Amino acid sequence: MEEENIIVVENLVAGYGDNIILAGVSFDVRRGEIFIILGGSGCGKSTLLKYMIGLYRTTQGRVMINGADIMSVDDKKLKRNCREG
């Protein structure tokens, strides 16, 4: 049986103004999996995490937590989905 995906990031494009920091980032995190985001200073780790928690709104791509697209749910539902994971 395949493990359930808790976090799904699909084709995320992110940046500041005309400066693209992340282009086409995609990955899944399964229940119980240890997932590491690793890279040098200024490569976009913090930017990625800010999109993943909904602090920044995506313009391209999507971030899903427990099956809910974080850009299409209200804050109350998002918090509930995060606690369920």
Secondary structure as GFF3:
##gff-version 3
##sequence-region A 1 85
A	DSSP	beta_strand	5	16	.	.	.	ID=ss1
A	DSSP	beta_strand	19	30	.	.	.	ID=ss2
A	DSSP	alpha_helix	45	52	.	.	.	ID=ss3
A	DSSP	beta_strand	60	65	.	.	.	ID=ss4
A	DSSP	beta_strand	68	69	.	.	.	ID=ss5
A	DSSP	alpha_helix	75	84	.	.	.	ID=ss6
###
